[in-house]
Amino acid sequence: MVLMADDSLPDYKALWKQETELRRQVEEARRQVEEARRQAEEARRQAEEGTRRTTFEEFIRACHNLLSLQVEVGDKSHSTGSLTKPTGRLCPQRLRNWADCLDSQQQLYNSVRKFLHAPEEDAPRLFSSVHSLEDFRRNHCSRPLRSEKDLETYEQLAVEDNVRYVIAELCKIPDAREEFKLEDGVQFDNHANALTDVESDKPDVKDQSSVRLPVPDKFFYRVKGNTNALFTTAEYKPPHKLSVESLRAGLRPMDFYDKVVQTVKIPTNRDEKLRYYAEQLTGSALVQQYNVMIGKGLEYSYITNGLALVLLRVCADDPSTLYYCLCEPNREVGLADDKSLKQPRTAVSRVLCLCLMSLRSRSRKQRWRNRAIRQLHTWKMDFDYAWAQIPEDERRQTPPSSESQVSEYLASSLSESPQPDLRRPNTRSQTGCRPQETMHPSESMDSSDSDPNQASSGRKRPLNLITSLPPSQQRSRQIGSQSDRVGRRQHHTAKFCTQRCLLSLQQGGMLDSLCPNVELHRQGRASDRHLISSERL
């Protein structure tokens, strides 16, 4: 007997599959609804965050991400300009690394954050919204930098106005206004018309023919009632003329007058030639601003090409030495690097801190200026003239930089000297305002003290073809240079620390978040400072 299957019975397996698929579709629909709700909430939150006013740190981050990181260098061929005949400019005897600049700025920045972004309480929202900064960038700062005029516009809108914005908020806080000596606020202009009680820029010395009157690109002045007093200045150099690479190659501690001003023989070796051009170009820019600092009696100033800043200092007791600090915000601060935003590494925070340093500084009187002018050499050189002397094909080439050797040298020589220069590898320098080589009018400056072998080194010493001595020193000149001492390069297998990391180790400062060994330095602890000293190392 054969049993036949009953076709009327339901197919339970098929029904189970249908129900499972239906449940899956319902769950997927629910998940999609939840995801849509989450995305809508996130969009609402982002819109709210974008339109609400920002805290100090949010503002600094937005300025960096939206303005500094977005800057572009345009086609070099679009830049034109008339060539200025070189005239005499005051120039320093020595160029030295400003070793304590970063720590000094960090202290000021900590004070600013104390007033505007106190960690123990909710930070006030005092500054422009992210959306407004985005609109501002699209409307005003999206143009590539093709000329000095483009750079001036960019610096005014993207950097200086935002610095003034922060200082205006500090002025509303009585303790901050007193601590930073802000008075009634600050203003920035490209002329000196608003300044009051301006001392004559014309030096009160017998021989004025070789000194060019200083005219900076930007005047920064403090407002106090009806008076406006200059406290610092800025100089703009377009990045296709003064590149970051040229600054890296041209900035190093040296006897500037001998190594740059009196060197006119162009080397034949390719790398040496490009380094020579970088030193001439960077040196002419430095001298232009140094001339302003001496003529205006300023302690601080800076040069910018839109991508990097060179912070400058002239100490009252040694006007013949120019101190420098090269800063590259877009290289030092990452897109989402919150930790580095607690340090003044962005363009806005660098200029802000330099302004605050300058506001605390005393302007030098005319007597100091005249005394300095009598001690200083002059250099008949102009930046555009120096740039025009570089052949077109060599302008496009990148000069060699000793930057790749810095960490290697420092790692092997840190313990050799109590105060090494931690930003450049090939010399050691004083870090304070009383170097051993301070120039005094009464000191002998006879050129016969110079190295007799220097003339045979392949770099010719000319007879005042483009330089002149100050009137009071026609018969004497001080050579304040020291012999450079270069440590033996050693082979290392581990990654080298950054210059700032080693500098902070030497000075007991903050860790550099960009150092490849930062986690090793922390030794598993939540610390932003080195846990050992340079002496122990």
C-alpha positions in Angstrom: 0.0 0.0 0.0 1.5 3.4 -1.0 0.8 6.6 1.0 0.3 9.7 -1.1 1.5 13.1 0.1 -1.4 15.4 1.0 -1.0 18.4 -1.2 -3.4 20.4 1.0 -0.8 20.7 3.8 1.0 24.1 4.1 4.8 24.4 3.2 6.0 25.3 6.7 9.6 25.8 5.5 8.6 28.3 2.9 6.4 30.1 5.4 9.3 30.3 7.9 11.5 31.8 5.2 8.9 34.4 4.2 8.4 35.4 7.9 12.2 35.6 8.4 12.6 37.8 5.3 9.7 40.0 6.4 11.2 40.4 9.9 14.6 41.2 8.2 13.0 43.9 6.0 11.1 45.4 9.0 14.4 45.5 11.0 16.2 47.0 8.1 13.5 49.6 7.7 13.7 50.4 11.4 17.5 50.6 11.2 17.2 53.0 8.2 14.8 55.2 10.1 17.1 55.2 13.1 20.1 56.0 10.9 18.1 58.8 9.2 17.1 60.1 12.6 20.7 60.0 13.8 22.0 61.7 10.7 19.3 64.4 11.0 20.4 64.9 14.7 24.0 65.0 13.7 23.2 67.5 10.9 21.3 69.6 13.4 24.1 69.5 15.9 26.7 70.4 13.3 24.5 73.2 12.0 24.1 74.5 15.5 27.8 74.2 16.2 28.6 75.9 12.9 26.3 78.8 13.5 27.0 79.4 17.2 29.8 81.6 18.4 33.1 79.9 19.1 35.3 79.6 22.2 38.9 80.9 22.0 40.4 77.5 21.2 37.6 76.7 18.7 38.3 80.1 17.0 42.0 79.5 16.8 41.4 76.0 15.4 38.9 77.3 12.8 41.2 80.1 11.7 44.0 77.6 11.2 41.9 74.9 9.4 39.8 77.3 7.3 42.3 80.1 6.5 45.9 79.1 7.1 45.7 75.5 5.8 43.8 76.6 2.7 46.2 79.3 1.5 47.7 78.6 -2.0 50.6 80.1 -3.9 49.7 81.3 -7.4 51.5 81.3 -10.6 54.9 83.0 -10.2 54.7 84.6 -13.6 51.8 86.8 -12.6 53.9 88.8 -10.1 55.4 92.0 -11.5 57.0 95.1 -10.0 59.6 97.8 -10.5 63.2 97.2 -9.5 64.4 99.5 -6.7 68.0 100.8 -6.8 69.8 99.4 -3.8 70.4 102.0 -1.0 72.2 101.8 2.3 70.4 99.9 5.1 71.5 99.3 8.6 72.5 95.6 9.0 73.4 93.5 12.0 76.9 92.2 12.8 75.6 88.8 13.9 72.6 86.6 13.4 71.6 84.4 16.3 68.8 81.9 17.1 66.2 83.3 19.4 66.3 80.2 21.6 63.8 81.2 24.3 61.2 82.7 22.0 58.9 79.7 22.0 58.9 79.4 25.8 58.3 83.1 26.2 55.3 82.9 23.8 54.0 79.8 25.6 53.9 81.7 28.9 51.9 84.6 27.3 49.6 82.1 25.5 48.9 80.4 28.9 47.9 83.8 30.3 45.6 84.4 27.3 43.9 81.1 27.8 43.6 81.8 31.5 41.4 84.8 30.6 39.6 83.5 27.6 39.5 79.7 27.9 39.9 78.8 31.6 39.9 75.0 32.0 38.0 74.9 35.3 34.8 76.4 33.8 32.8 76.6 30.6 34.8 78.7 28.1 32.8 81.8 26.9 31.7 81.9 23.3 33.1 85.2 22.2 34.2 84.8 18.7 32.9 84.3 15.1 31.1 81.1 14.2 32.6 78.4 12.0 30.0 79.1 9.3 30.9 82.8 9.2 34.6 82.0 8.9 33.8 79.5 6.0 31.8 82.2 4.2 34.6 84.7 4.9 37.1 82.3 3.3 35.0 81.7 0.2 34.4 85.4 -0.3 37.8 86.9 0.7 40.6 84.4 1.2 40.2 81.8 -1.6 42.4 83.7 -4.0 45.9 82.2 -4.6 48.8 84.4 -3.5 50.4 85.8 -6.7 51.9 89.1 -5.5 52.8 91.1 -2.4 49.5 92.9 -2.6 47.7 89.5 -2.5 49.8 88.6 0.5 49.1 91.9 2.2 45.3 91.4 1.8 45.5 87.8 3.0 47.5 88.7 6.1 45.2 91.6 7.0 42.0 89.5 6.7 43.1 86.1 7.8 45.7 86.9 10.5 45.8 90.5 11.7 42.1 91.2 11.9 41.7 88.0 14.0 44.5 89.0 16.2 42.9 92.3 16.8 39.6 90.5 17.5 41.2 88.5 20.3 42.9 91.6 21.8 39.6 93.5 21.7 38.1 90.7 23.9 41.1 90.9 26.2 40.6 94.6 26.5 37.1 94.0 28.0 38.8 92.2 31.0 40.4 94.7 33.4 43.0 92.2 34.7 44.0 91.2 31.2 44.1 94.8 30.0 46.5 95.6 32.9 48.6 92.5 32.5 49.2 92.9 28.8 49.3 96.8 28.9 46.6 97.0 26.3 45.3 100.5 27.3 42.3 101.2 24.9 43.2 98.5 22.3 45.3 98.2 19.2 45.1 99.1 15.5 47.0 98.0 12.5 47.6 100.2 9.4 49.8 100.2 6.3 50.8 103.8 7.0 52.0 105.9 9.9 49.4 108.7 9.5 47.5 107.7 12.7 50.6 107.7 14.9 51.1 110.6 17.4 54.3 111.9 18.9 56.3 110.2 16.2 60.0 110.9 16.6 61.8 111.7 13.5 63.0 108.7 11.5 65.9 110.8 10.3 68.9 109.7 12.3 70.6 112.5 14.3 74.1 111.7 13.1 76.4 113.6 10.9 76.5 111.2 8.0 73.0 110.3 7.0 73.6 109.8 3.3 74.0 106.0 3.5 71.0 105.2 5.7 67.6 104.6 4.1 64.6 105.7 6.1 62.6 102.7 7.3 59.1 102.1 5.9 57.5 98.8 7.0 54.5 97.2 5.3 52.3 97.2 8.4 52.3 99.4 11.5 50.9 98.0 14.8 50.1 100.7 17.3 48.5 100.9 20.8 45.6 103.3 21.4 45.5 105.3 24.6 42.9 108.1 24.5 43.8 110.4 21.7 47.4 109.0 21.3 48.6 106.1 19.1 52.0 104.7 19.9 53.9 102.2 17.6 54.8 98.9 19.3 55.8 96.6 16.4 55.8 96.3 12.6 55.5 93.5 9.9 57.0 93.0 6.5 55.5 90.9 3.7 57.5 88.9 1.2 55.5 86.8 -1.4 56.2 83.1 -1.1 57.2 82.7 -4.8 60.1 85.1 -4.1 61.0 84.3 -0.5 60.1 80.6 -0.2 59.9 78.6 3.0 62.8 76.5 1.6 64.9 79.7 1.1 64.2 80.7 4.7 65.3 77.3 6.0 68.5 77.4 4.0 69.2 81.1 4.7 68.5 81.3 8.4 71.3 80.1 10.6 73.5 81.6 13.4 76.4 83.3 11.7 78.6 86.4 11.6 76.2 88.0 9.2 78.3 90.9 8.1 81.2 88.7 7.1 79.3 85.7 5.8 76.6 87.5 3.8 77.2 91.2 3.3 80.8 91.0 2.3 80.5 87.8 0.3 80.0 88.7 -3.4 81.7 85.8 -5.1 79.1 83.4 -6.3 80.1 79.8 -5.8 80.2 77.4 -8.8 79.0 74.3 -7.0 75.3 73.9 -7.5 74.3 73.4 -3.9 76.6 76.1 -2.6 75.3 78.5 -5.2 71.7 77.9 -4.3 72.6 78.3 -0.6 74.3 81.6 -1.5 71.2 82.9 -3.2 69.1 81.8 -0.3 71.3 83.6 2.2 71.4 86.8 0.0 67.6 86.7 -0.4 66.8 85.9 3.2 69.5 88.3 4.4 68.1 91.2 2.4 64.6 90.6 3.8 66.0 90.5 7.4 68.1 93.7 6.9 65.0 95.5 5.5 63.1 94.8 8.7 66.1 95.2 11.0 66.6 98.6 9.5 63.0 99.4 10.6 63.5 98.0 14.1 66.6 100.2 14.7 65.1 103.3 13.1 61.8 102.9 15.0 63.4 101.8 18.3 61.6 98.5 18.4 62.5 95.3 20.2 60.2 92.9 18.2 59.1 92.6 14.7 58.4 89.8 12.1 58.5 88.9 8.5 55.9 86.6 6.8 55.4 85.0 3.4 51.9 83.7 4.2 53.2 80.2 4.9 56.0 80.9 7.5 56.8 83.6 10.0 60.3 84.8 11.0 59.9 86.4 14.5 62.7 88.9 15.2 64.2 90.5 18.3 66.8 93.2 18.9 68.0 93.5 22.5 68.7 97.0 23.9 72.1 96.2 25.2 73.3 94.6 21.9 71.8 96.2 18.8 74.4 94.6 16.6 72.8 91.1 17.0 69.6 90.1 15.4 67.7 87.2 16.9 65.4 85.1 14.8 62.8 82.3 15.2 61.4 80.5 12.2 57.8 79.3 12.6 55.9 77.2 10.1 52.3 76.9 11.3 51.0 74.6 8.6 53.8 72.2 9.3 53.6 72.4 13.1 49.8 72.0 13.6 47.8 69.1 12.2 44.2 69.4 10.9 42.7 67.9 14.1 45.6 68.3 16.5 43.9 69.6 19.6 46.9 69.1 21.8 49.1 71.5 19.8 46.3 74.1 19.9 47.2 74.5 23.6 50.5 75.9 22.3 50.9 79.1 20.2 51.7 77.4 16.9 49.1 78.7 14.5 49.7 81.9 12.5 47.1 83.9 14.5 48.5 82.7 17.9 52.1 83.4 16.9 51.3 87.0 15.8 49.0 87.5 18.9 51.8 86.5 21.2 54.4 88.6 19.4 52.0 91.6 19.7 51.6 91.0 23.5 55.4 90.7 23.9 55.8 94.0 22.0 53.1 95.7 24.1 55.2 94.9 27.2 58.4 96.2 25.6 59.7 99.8 25.9 60.3 101.7 22.8 63.9 102.9 22.5 64.5 106.7 22.6 66.2 108.7 19.8 69.4 108.7 21.8 69.6 104.9 21.7 68.8 104.9 18.0 71.5 107.4 17.2 74.1 105.4 19.3 73.1 102.2 17.5 73.3 103.7 14.1 76.8 105.0 14.8 77.9 101.4 15.7 76.3 99.6 12.8 77.4 98.7 9.3 75.2 99.4 6.2 74.4 97.2 3.3 73.5 98.6 -0.1 71.0 95.9 -0.9 67.3 95.7 -1.7 65.1 92.5 -1.6 63.7 92.8 -5.1 67.2 93.6 -6.4 68.6 90.5 -4.7 65.8 88.4 -6.2 66.4 89.8 -9.7 70.0 88.8 -9.5 69.0 85.1 -9.4 68.8 83.5 -12.8 65.3 82.4 -13.8 66.0 78.7 -14.0 67.7 78.7 -10.5 64.7 80.5 -8.9 62.7 77.4 -9.5 65.3 75.1 -7.7 65.1 74.3 -4.0 68.2 75.3 -2.0 69.7 72.6 0.1 68.8 72.8 3.8 70.7 71.5 6.8 67.4 70.8 8.5 67.6 67.0 7.9 70.9 67.0 9.9 69.7 69.1 12.8 68.2 66.3 15.0 71.1 64.0 14.2 73.7 66.5 15.2 71.8 67.6 18.3 71.2 64.0 19.5 74.9 63.4 19.6 76.0 66.8 20.9 73.3 67.8 23.4 75.5 67.0 26.4 78.5 68.8 25.1 77.4 72.3 25.8 75.1 73.7 28.5 73.4 76.1 26.0 73.5 74.6 22.5 71.7 76.2 19.7 68.8 73.7 19.3 67.4 75.0 16.0 70.5 74.9 13.7 73.2 72.3 13.7 76.4 74.2 12.7 77.0 76.7 15.5 76.4 77.5 19.1 75.0 80.8 20.2 74.0 82.8 23.3 70.3 82.7 24.0 69.9 85.8 26.2 70.2 89.5 25.6 73.8 89.9 26.7 75.9 87.8 24.3 79.6 87.7 24.9 80.1 89.7 21.7 78.2 92.8 22.6 79.5 95.8 20.6 80.7 98.9 22.4 81.8 102.1 20.7 84.9 102.2 22.7 86.1 98.7 21.8 88.7 98.2 19.1 87.2 97.0 15.8 90.3 96.8 13.7 89.8 94.6 10.7 93.3 93.3 11.0 92.0 90.9 13.7 90.1 88.9 11.1 91.2 85.5 10.0 94.1 85.8 7.6 93.1 82.6 5.9 89.7 83.7 5.0 90.7 85.4 1.7 92.0 82.0 0.4 88.8 80.1 1.2 87.2 80.7 -2.2 84.9 83.4 -0.9 86.3 86.8 -1.8 86.3 89.8 0.6 85.5 92.9 -1.5 86.6 96.4 -0.9 83.4 98.2 0.1 81.7 97.5 -3.3 78.3 97.2 -1.7 79.0 98.0 1.9 80.2 100.8 4.0 81.3 101.2 7.6 79.6 103.7 10.0 81.3 107.1 10.2 82.5 106.5 13.8 84.2 103.2 12.7 86.0 104.1 9.5 89.3 103.1 11.0 88.2 100.2 13.2 85.8 97.3 13.2 85.0 94.5 15.7 85.0 90.9 14.5 82.6 89.2 16.9 82.5 85.9 15.3 83.4 82.6 17.0 84.7 79.5 15.4 81.9 77.2 14.4 82.1 73.8 16.0 80.3 71.0 14.2 79.8 67.7 16.0 80.7 64.5 14.3 77.7 63.0 12.6 76.8 59.6 13.9 74.6 56.8 12.5 71.3 56.3 14.3 68.7 53.6 13.7 65.9 55.2 15.8 63.9 58.2 14.7 65.4 61.5 15.7 63.6 64.0 17.9 62.4 67.3 16.5 64.3 70.5 17.1 61.5 71.8 19.4 61.6 68.6 21.4 65.3 68.9 22.1 64.9 72.6 22.8 62.1 72.0 25.4 64.3 69.3 27.0 67.1 71.8 27.4 64.8 74.4 28.8 62.4 72.2 30.8 59.5 73.1 28.5 56.5 71.4 27.0 56.7 68.2 24.9 56.5 68.6 21.1 53.4 66.7 20.0 55.0 66.3 16.5 58.1 64.5 17.8 58.0 60.9 16.6 59.2 59.8 20.1 56.6 61.8 22.1 55.0 58.7 23.6 58.4 57.4 24.7 59.1 60.7 26.4 55.8 60.5 28.3 56.8 57.0 29.6 53.2 55.9 29.9 52.1 58.9 31.9 49.7 61.7 31.2 52.3 64.4 31.0 53.0 67.2 28.6 56.5 67.8 29.9 59.8 66.0 29.7 60.2 63.6 32.6 64.0 63.9 32.6 66.4 66.8 32.3 69.1 67.3 29.7 71.7 66.9 32.4 70.4 63.4 33.3 70.3 62.5 29.6 
